[in-house]
Amino acid sequence: MNSPQELLKKYISKKINKIDLINYLISFINASDNDKLRLDSIKIFDKIIVKNQRIFNLLENLFVSDNDSKIRNIAGHILILKYYIKKKKDKDLGFNKQLLKLYKNLDLNNENIKSLPKFFGNLTSLKYLNLDGNHLTTLPESIGNLKSLQCLYLKNNNLRSLPESICNLKFLKKLDLRGNNLQSVPKCFMIMVLLKDFDLYYELDDVPGIGYCDANNIKAAGFKSIKALANGTIDELIKIKGIGKVSAKKLIKKAKNFQCNTFNIYDKLYKYKKDYFSNLHLKKTKEILERYGIHAKFIGHPSIDGSTYIDVAKGFGIPPDHILKCLFLISKTSPKSSMAVILLASDQLDLKRLEMISGMNQLSLASNERLKELTSYDAGGVPPFAMIGIMPVYVDGNVLKKKSVIGSGGTPHYGLKFDPKIFLRLNYIVSDISL
């Protein structure tokens, strides 16, 4: 009995026709108990140009109901690639869009795909999508409907921009955009909570004009990255085999352009992230003030970097001993127990006295992660009212001696000016806890 590969060779050499080849393959798939034989037969359909209703129905049934996961996967791959993405406009074999919801993983790398159809938005159960090495210039807006997507690979395409709808991919953890022509990316990337692996950086062989072998030669000469190549000199590069003065100059220029473009994108995203969370925190602080009827005035100063209380005092034009600091402490003997302490920034905490008053032992500063988990604010930017109802708050007696004080408004550039006697109404615990 001829194997599927042998039958394919006979077809290529015109010893059998396409109809006979298809009949042999279908008989293997439907009648054989040999999973490898069945799988090899299905793979032949991926190599020959055949798009008819009979093959379509076979693949559809295999994708939906075959017991072998490998056969289901390859059948699904051929279906979506050959019969939908690359289908002829005038040929519709009745693809059931409900089946799209069965797809969990799709590996479509290096398939010469030039565009994605709108139907892609129906792949709502898709978790993994690899589109590396195609010829995509854009993505459809419907990509934002892939709400289950966790990994998206788009390396080495021709993308110049991304649709804003990609911001809807709330579960996205990995995004590879290397080797494209992106001038910008949606600002939301910096505030997508689960997106931890966002890759825009290029490898040497991503630079036009540098092939795989050339990249290895360049790396062997000591230029391990695009940054190193951009900082290289013509005299250094012409020592590498196959590189002359003209090509060396072009390579350095291209490397600098790649580096500059990537830096600009990341810089814009960082600034957006900073502004976004600044506005978000200010909004939350305003909500806290309104909820508890607290009268406080926001005062801003864009030049304050918040590094020390003296810098802050200078920025606001007030004496340093009117600035508050909030400390967040946890007990090593009871890690889930936490407290907040409010003092004048110029004073030092008497830790032993605080432990005696509070009854909590072995107190230490809470980590930034723990602080953000409790308050949602970053360290150094927690308003003195963010702890209400969350943890006990101790206020040093020296604070109440001031007519007005300034605490954080939620960001390094905004403070809250208020009468510290408000702490009494909030049932904060006032005690002498400074040295």
N, C-alpha and C positions, 0 to 999 in steps of 0.2 A: 504493500500500500504506500502510495506517495504521501510525503508529508506536505503540510501547507506551503512550506518554503520551496519544496521541489515543484509543486503545482504552480507557484508564482513564476518560477524560472521557465517552466513550460509555456506559460501564458506570454511571458516577455519574448520568448523565442518563437512565438506564434504556433506552437505545437498543439495548443488548445485555445478555444476562444473564451471570451469573458463570461458568457452564460454558463459554459461548462465549469469554469473556475468557481463561479459563485455557487453553483449547485453542489460541487464537491465540498466547499467550505461550510455551507449551510448544513449538509448532512453530518459533517464532523461535529458541528456545534450542537445540533439537536439530538444526535444518536450516540455520541461517544461519552464514555465515563471517564476518559482521560482529560483532566482539567488543563494540563499543559497543551494538549492537542487542540482543545477548544479555544484556549486563550490565544495560541498562535494563529488559529484560523480567523479569529476576530481582528487581530492586528493587521491581517492582510487587507481587510476592508479600509484600514487607515492609510494604506499605501497605494491603493488603486482608486481611480476616479469612478465611483459608482454611487449614484443617487437615484434610487427608485423606491417605490412604495413598499416592495417586498423586503428590501434590506432595512428600510426605515422601521417597519413594523417589528422585524426581528430584533433590531437593536433596542427599540423601545421596550419590548418584553423582557429582554435580558437585563436592561438597566433597572427595571421595576422589580423583577421577581426572581432573578437567578440566585442560587444559593451561594455562589462563589463571589466574594467581595471584589477580587481582582477583575473578574469578568464584568461585574456591574460597573466598576470604575472605568474600564476601557470602553465599554459600550456607551456609557454616559458621555465620555470625552469625545468620541466620534460623533455622537448625536449633536452635541451642542456646537462643535467646531464645524463639521462638514454640512450639517443640515440646517444650521441656523445662522451662525456667524458668517459663514462663507457661502450661504445659499444664494442661488440666482434669484433676482428680484421677481422673475416671472414663474418661479417654481416653488410652490408651497405644498408640502406633503402632510400638512395638518399636525404640526408639532403641538403637543398638549402643554400649554404653559403652566398647568398645575404641576407637571413633572419637575419644573424648575425648582420647586420648593424642596425637592428631594436631594438636591446637590449640597454637599457639605464642604467638599474640597475640589478645586479646579486648577490643574496645572496646564497652562496654555502658553508656556514660554517658547520662544523661537518658532512660532507658527505663522509668521509673515502676516499677522493681523494688522490691518490698517485703520480699522474703526470698530467700535462696539455698538451693537444695535440697542435701541431703547429697552428691549425686553430684559436687559441685564438687571434692571431694577426688580424683576420678579424672582431673583435668586436670593430670597429673603432668609434662607437657612445657611447660606454660604459662610464658612468661617475662615477658609484659606483660599486665596486667589493669587496665582502667579502669572503675570503677564510680561515677564522680563524678555528683552530681546526681540520685541516686535517693532512695528512702525506707527505706533499711535501718536497722533499729534494733539488729540483732545480726548477727554472722557465724557460720557453722557451725563447729564444732570441726574439721571436715574440711578447713578452709582451710589447716591446718598440713601437709597432705599435698602441697601444691604446692611440692615441693622445688626446682624449677627457677626459681621466680618471682624476678625481679629488680626489677620495677617494679610498685607497687601504689598505685592512685589511689582514694581514698575520700572526696574532698572533697564537702562539702555533702550529707551524709546526716543521719541522726538517731541515730547510734551513741552509746551511753552507756558501753559497755565493749567490750573486745576479748578474744577467747578466748586463754588461755595457749598454745594450740597454735600461735599465730602465731610463737612463738619458734623453731619448727622451720624457719622459712624462712631458712636459713643463707646463701643467695645474694642476699637482698634488699638492694638498693642504694638504692632510692628509695621513700619511704612518705609519702603526702600525706593528712593527717587533718584538714585545716582545715575549719571550718564544721560541726563535729559538737557533741555535748553530752557529751564525754568528761569524766569525773571523775577517771579514772586510766588508766594504760596499763601493760601488763606490764613488769616491771622489766628483763626481758632486753633491751629495746631498747638500753640503754646499753652492752651488752657484745656486741652483734651486730657482728662484725668488719667486714663489708662495708657495713653500713648507714651511709652517709655523709650522705645527704640525708633527714633526718627532719623533716617540716614539720607543726607544730601551730599555728603562728601564724596569726592571722586577718587578713583584709583588712577594710577598713571596710564593704564591702557584704556581709560575712558576718554583721554584727550585725543581729539581728531589728529590723525597723522602718526599716532604711536600705536603700533600693533603689539601683540602679545610678546613676540620675540624682542622687539625694540625696547619694550618696557622692562623686560628682564635684564637686558644689557645696561639700560640706564640705572636700574636699581643696583646692579653689580658694581657700577662705577661710584656708588655712594649716594645717589639721589633716590631716596626711599619713598618720597611722597611728592605730591604736586607742589607743596610749599617749598620743598628743597629745590625742585626744578625751577620754580619761579625765581628763587634767589640765586640760581646758578649763573655762571658767566659763559660767554661764547667760547672762550679759551678752554674752559673746563669740559664743555660738551663735545668739542671737536676731537677730543682724545678718545671718544667712544666710537667704536667701529660702526661705520655706515652713516655717521652724522657729520655734515660739512658746516661751513659758516652760515650759509643761508638757512638751512634746516634748523640749526641750533638757535638762531635768532627767532625763527617762527615758533619753535617749541617753547622757548622762554616766554614769548608774548602770549601764547595760548594758555600756558600754565598760569600766568598772572591774571588773565581774564577769568579763568575758571575759579581761581582763588578769590578774586574780588567779588564775583557774582555770588558765590556761596556765602562769603562774609556778609555782604549786604543783606541777603535774605535772612540770615540768622540775626543780624543786628536789628532789622525791622521787627522781627518776631519778638525779640527780647524786649524792645521798647513797648510793643503792644501789650505784652504780658504784664509788664510793670504798670502801665496805665490802666489796664483792665482790672487788675486786682486792687489797685489803689482806689479806683472808683467804686469797686465792689465793697471794699472795706469801709469806705466813707459812708456809703449807703446803709450798711449794716449798723454803723455807729449811730447814724441819725435815727434809725428805727428803734434802737435801744433807748435813746434819749426820749423819744416820743412815748414809748411804751411805759416808761416809769416816771414820766413827767419831770424830767431832769432839765433844769435850765443851765445850759452851757453854750459857750460861743466858740465856733470854729475859727481858728486863726491859722493862716497859712504863710509859708515862707519857702519859695522854691529853691533857695540856695542852701537850705539846711540839709546836711547829709545824715544827721542823727547819730554820728559816731560817738559823741560824748555829750553829757548834759551841759557842759560849758559851751559847746558849739550851738546847741539848741537855744540856750539862754541868750547868746549873742544874736542869733538869728531873729529871735522874738523881741530883743531889746529889753529884757527884764533881768533882775538879779538871779544868779544861778540857784539860790536856795528857794526859789519858787517853782522849780521844776520837780515833778514827781517821777518816781520809778516804781514799777510793779515787778515783784519777784514771784515766781511760781515754784513751790516746793512740794516734794513728795517725801514720804517716809519710807526708808529702806526696810523697815520691819513690816510695813503695810503699803506696798507699792501702789495699790489702787486708791489710797487716801492722798488727797492733794489739798493745798491751800494757797491763797494769794496773800501777798504782803505789800502794803503801800507805804512808802517812805519818801521823805525829801531826797532828791538825787544826791545831795551833798552829805547825807548821813549814812552810817553803816549799821547794818542789822546786828542786833544782839541775839545770835542764834540760840544760845543756851537759855536765855530768858524766854524766847518764843517757844521753845520746846517745853519749858516748864508751864507756861500759861496754856498752851494748846493741848498738852498731854500727848503730843506726837513726838516720837523719838527718832534719832538718826535722820534728821532732815537734810535734804540736798536739793539742788536746783533740778527742776524737771527738764527733760530733753526738749529740743525744739519740736520734735515730732509729737511728743505728748502734749505740749502746749497748743500746737495747732489742732490736734485732735479734740482738745477740750474747748477751745475758744474760736477756732478757725482763723485766728490772726497769727501773723508771724512774730517771732521774738523781737522785742524792741518796739513793737507797734500795737500793743494791746491796750485799749482804752481802760481806764480804771472802773468802768461800769460793765465790762464784758463778762464778769464773773458772777453776776447776780443770779442766784438760784443754781449755780453750778458747783460752787465750793465755798467754804468759809473764807472770809476776807478779814485780815487784821490790818488796822491802820495805826501808824505810830502817832502818839500824842502831839509831836511837833508839827505835824501836818495841819492839825486843826487850829494852830496858833496863827496861821496865815489868813489874811482876808480873801485872798484869791491864789489859786495855783494853776499850773498848766500840766495836764497829762496828755498822753498820746491820743490823737483823734482817729487812729487806725492805720496811718501811714507815716513815713518819716518826714513828710512835708506838711503835715497838719497837726495842730495841737488843739486841745480843749481847755478853754479857760472857764473856771467855775469857782464857786464858794465851797471850800472843803467841808462845811457843816452839813452838806447834802449827804455825807456818809452816815451821819447819825440817823437820818430818816430811812436809809437803806438797811439799817440794822447791821452795818459793818461793826466789827469788834475793835473798839479803840483802846489802846494800851501803850505803855512806854516800852517800845521794843527796839529802840536804837541805842547805840553806844554813846 
